[in-house]
């Protein structure tokens, strides 16, 4: 297989992942959260300790939008901000206890839908999918910085 074909398969796969993620999360009932706010909390769940500029870069938001949404999330008690110990100008964002609780609730709802989508799948298929995910994470999704 050549790299061009692999690229096309990867783009199709990433698009399908995006669609599946939307399907799994579209009906989640969470405490007055917008989609953007949910995306910020989800990012912080898996990548704690982000700066506002890292958040806006990851989620393709403008800095004013990021600042506004972070302010709203902080007012709701879902995140906490703190300054870097060495550079007081640098601000980090992480989930608060309430934020972790909200995200655990969200993932409980997502898990029900996810398991429902796997109801007719064999144990061997589950093992194959798990193995494929491990390979994708190691070979395709690893950061070039590592």
PyMOL commands that set and color helices and strands:
alter all, ss='L'
color gray80, all
select helices_A, chain A and resi 3-25+35-46+52-59+63-75+97-117+123-140
alter helices_A, ss='H'
color red, helices_A
select strands_A, chain A and resi 79-83+91-95
alter strands_A, ss='S'
color yellow, strands_A
deselect
rebuild
show_as cartoon
